[in-house]
Amino acid sequence: MSGDRHIRYIHGQRSVAVWREITPDGGARHPWKDRGVYLITGGAGALGRLFAREIAQHAQHVSLILTGRSAPGAETEQQLEELRGLGARVTYRQTDVSEQAAARLLVQEIEAEYVQLNGIIHSAGIIKDNYIVKKTQAELQEVLAPKVVGLEYLDEASKELELDFFLFFSSVSGSLGNAGQADYAMANAFMDAYAAYRQTLTTFKQRHGRTLSINWSLWKEGGMHIDAETEKMLLQNLGMVPLQKENGIKALYQALASDKSQVLVFDGHVEKIKQKLLLSPVPKEPQRDNERRHEINASTETENLFNKVLESLVQIASNILKVSAQDIDIDTELGEYGFDSISFTVFANQINQEHRLELVPTIFFEHGNLKSLIEFLLKDYRSRLLEKFAQPADLAASQAVIEVVPDQKPAEPSIVTRKRSRFATRSIVLHEKHNESDVEPIAIIGISGKFPGADDIDEFWKNLSAGKDCITEIPGDRWDWQEYYGDPATEVNKTNIKWGGFIDGVAEFDPLFFGISPREAHFIDPQQRLLMMYAWKAIEDAGYSAQALSGTKTGVFIGTGNTGYKDLFYQANLPIEGHATTGNMIPSVGPNRLSYFLNIHGPSEPIETACSSSLVAIHRAVSAMESGSCDMAIVGGVNTILTPEAHISYSKAGMLSKDGRCKTFSSHANGYVRGEGVGMIMLKKLKDAERDRDHIYGIIRSTAENHGGRANTLTSPNPKAQADLLVTAYKKANLDPRTVTYIEAHGTGTELGDPIEINGLKAAFKELYQSTADSDVNDHRCGLGSVKSNIGHLELAAGISGVLKILLQMKYKTLVKSLHSDVLNPYIQLNDSPFYIVQENDEWKTIQDGKGHALPRRAGVSSFGIGGVNAHIVIEEYIPRENEVAPATSSPQHPVIIVLSAKNEQRLQDQAGQLLVAIRERKYADTDLSRIAYTLQVGREAMEERLAFIVGTMAELEEKLQKFVAGQDGIDNLYRGQVSRNKDVLAVFVVDEDMEKIFDIWISKRKYARLVDLWVKGLHIDWTRLYGEDRPRRISLPTYPFARDTYWLPDAPRLRRTVHRVRRPRLAATRARRPGSPGC
């Protein structure tokens, strides 16, 4: 197979495009004119800004028009001011040149305002890294638009102008290609060809000015920055170094001085670059590496080769670590000698340089000692190592078998049409066998949560779908970050991290609701409070009342731990009181307090495995349900950030992102951002949930937990253990791996951690494929994402946030983008795998089985604890049974009873307001009215203040709620009452043995008014008697609006300004942003 990349056939004649070196013109100078007018598209990008500055520095009174698709931010405005400071007249125009009208208007406005336009630099471009088999049509069009369509429109709009030049900023990928950038390479190749075309038009006076397409390589000051070791790797493998600004600018001037329409610019080791690029008759090996090694005269025995490689690697490691070679043991983990991520990168580079390999640093996490590493090298790189260590005679023998195939004139090329289309509906032959011994699925019937920038699940989804980054500076009600700001490497108890994902109202609580005195509430850790409130919300969201759970075997499993709240008491020199024992000293009291309050008798456990806590909690809950220890479970995690100690420690360990962005999968990944939040789910066996007609968000098909064992260090991930975990989970679920189309990755945004996780995923799915009858992965696509890019790493609650994201994606059938991942980490290799990074929102399409039936969407979520505890959950979309009987619909002739209650009048008002907002935002239909009525009747605790309506349509309910919220009187069929005021009246009905018969008569005759009038006064009514066996399915509705009073340290000034603040439900869809918040 020839290595030629650009081939053309004309009348059977084969032509090959080759590169030739051009001799630079030493006298080349810049083309910028004093008082010139220049347009730079993509002007806010790195290269656009660089050349704008270059023009401003070399031309007097120049006018610069910079364009971009986005509105200018504060950083862009600052850069524009800097250009103006150089004497240039600078304007920025938000324009998408891939829209013809916009491109034409842009040029017309420039002509009208400036009279002339001397030159155009087309620097606009977009990268969406992904392998071509995984590209969507939308991704292709978005990448092609600026460089293909935009270029044509811009050229057409400016064709009458007497330009001095039209420069196309193309890329080396257009000539050499690049894995994952087929569309970007294609767009740049178009620019190169268009440059030749336009230059031809100038010959016929149809265009004006010099046309030049420049294939830039990586810039030192460009948009993609790399560290020193990665830069070293590029030099070793390609002879290339990032372009210095001075060299790049000089190369542009030299290219303009030539007569070429296309030039490629590299900087680095000249001879090596020539060897890679310039035409040379280098013989090609006719066999692959693993076949060719059998042709080499293997006079060097395996044992000798092992020893020689060992000697080489020991010497390299010795030099890096500054330890004696004799002290390095072949079986000892490399991490024990002091290797870290930086020194591992150095180690990989030096091995590559010495032995001409292409290792990446993540290999040391898979092969943690020298013995394992050398065995891997001998398996995958044996021929290269033989060549390195073989004797001259052996090399001569090996060279003799190389066959040089002479160049031949080929016949007419044939066109092969593939029948598969990546845009067609995908179908697979299932390799799943189900039997009675399969693990029974667990239904998720209720959810709740509060996250940075989101007070509830609905706001959480809005932020995810909008691609919002909800990270902010540390708020003043936690601590003064400026007091602790400094260099953690040189200053004691200082950190350079001022960012985090913080929830609003961390000190808010409604203690009286839970039977807790306000005095005790001050001592209760905020994590306990959040646990109590959001567990209650999950129960209500499932459509259950506390009374319905009382006495049942319902378990509680919560990811929770110490928060530092008790330390604030010590720091404030406050006396220790008895309430502190259960309030903030013992984390297990949180789940125990919930079990006590609800009177439930299943296991009640705190789970603390660091970052995997809440996912391990789900695993423990499912295991308890499988063993019969509990019938239902309330599960979740809660994390708060109250003190600066962890910020200081984690930053000293190099774990946190200095710029406050969790850039999962990105080449810019530099650590994670800490975040707060709480997430809860309610679990029930699927068969029980279907029997009880519960609302089901999704199904847990399997869970798995393991430990990484002895990795490089205590905190180092173990990709083998991660892979084993996934294999266990999916084999337990008995699912074909091709049906899994999304993975919510742990994805903390670290340079080596993310690639290690990807390698574990690849290894696991490779093994899973091989266990089926078909190991081909070409037809399987599985997206990867991480919610940490939106809200940070929630540590104890990290796993539950990922689970909730998956459930919401299933609900809305949409995969949301993973932020800050435009340029992928070079250590992440997705080739020969089904995985791709979800870089844009996309429809979550179903796949079909061999019979054409749509399969439920399936996903997995991973969490890996810093101490080595790993967990993975497999979740499946719930598809209701086709034979489900629909409940009777309501109508004005067959009305329903809507009941609401609360602890006090204000909370009742808020309840009504919440329901009104939900009706308007969620667009409930009349067919939902009976489900709403039933859920409110049986799924809410009946409290002191009560309100009821008798309505026949959703419109009628909305109208009555609106009037009640507005404070109107005289509303038809509205009933209002208080239990405490009617105890004497109700006592008569309680002792009357005939009341049950009377109730049955009222129900049969639909005399609902009499029932409701007694209920609002406090009488207990068994609402299920209205429905018989035909009960509606429960539905998700707004949950209890707790009082939002503030409880912090007794007599502490912090947060006191908001004591007894009450937040009422909003009746509009807008939400005020917190001051200083960048996105939420």
Buried (B, 14 or more C-beta within 10 A) or exposed (E): EEEEEEEEEEEEEBEEEEBEEBEBEEEBEBBBBEEBBBBBBBBBBBBBBBBBBBBBBBBEEBBBBBBBBEEBEEEBEEBBEBBBEBEBBBBBBEBBBBBBEBBBBBBEEBBEEBEBBBBBBBBBBBBBBBBBBBBBEEBBEBBBBBBBBBBBBBBEBBBEBEBBBBBBBBBBBBBBBBEBBBBBBBBBBBBBBBBEEBBEBBEEEEBBBBBBBBBBBBBBBBBBBBEEBBBBBBBBBBBBBBBEBEBBBBBBBBBBBBEBBBBBBBBBBEEBBBEBBEEEEEEEEEEEEEEBBEBBBBEBEEEEBBEBBBEBBBBBBBEBBEEEEEEBEBEBBBBEBEBEBBBBBBBBBBBBBBBBBEBBBBBBBBBBBBBBBBEBBBEBBBBBBBBBBBEEEBBEBBEEEEEEEEEEEEEEEEEEEEEEEBEEEBBBEBBEEEEEEBBEBBBBBBBBBBBBBBBBBBBBBBBBBEBBBBBBBBBEBBBEBEEBBBEBEEEEEBBBBBBBBBBBBBBBBBBBBBEBEEEBBBBBBBBBBBBBBBBBBBBBBBBBBBBBBEEBBBBBBBBBBBBBBBBBBEEEEBEEBEBBEBBBBBBBBBBBBBBEBBEBBBBBBBBBBBBBBBBBBBBBBBBBBEEEBBBBBBBBBBBBBBBBBBBBBBBBEBBBBBEBBBBBBBBBBBBBBBBBBBBBBBBBBBEBBBEBBBBBBBBBBBBBBBBBEBBBBEBBBBBBBBBBBBBBBBBBBBBBBBBBBBBBBBBBBBBBBBBBBBBBBBBBBBBBBEBBEEEEBEBBBBBBBBBBBBBBBBBBBBBBBBBBBBBBBBBBEBBBBBBBBBBBBBBBBBEEBBBBBBBBBBEBBBBBBEEEEEBBBBBBBBBBBBBBBBBBBBBBBBEEEEEEEEBEBBEEEEBBBBBBBBBBEBBBBBBBBBBBBBBBEBEBEBEBBBBBBBBBBBBBBBBBBBBBBBBBBBEBBBBBBBBBBEEEEEBEBBBBBBBEEBEEEBEEBEEEEEBEEBBEEBBEEEEBBEBBEBBBBBBEBEBEEBBEEEBBBBBBBBBBBBBBBBBBBBEBEBBEEBEEEEBEBEEEEEEEEBEEBBBB
